[in-house]
């Protein structure tokens, strides 16, 4: 069996105001922040850093946040 080469593509996009939109969605959720964070294995400190846009956000984590809050932020990586 022949080895297969893996190719990785990293794409970075800027989404102005995403942190504020995440915060708004969180505030509409009746659960405490610790419970939301526990559901996606994220610390509250990191969550606040996301909301204040003080760190970059991997796409996988964004999708986890969307799933935990039951929302879509309509972030697309279409070229």
Secondary structure, DSSP 4 states (H G I P E B T S, - for coil): ---------------TTHHHHHHHHHHHS-S-HHHHHHHHT--HHHHHHHHTT-S---HHHHHHHHHHHT---------
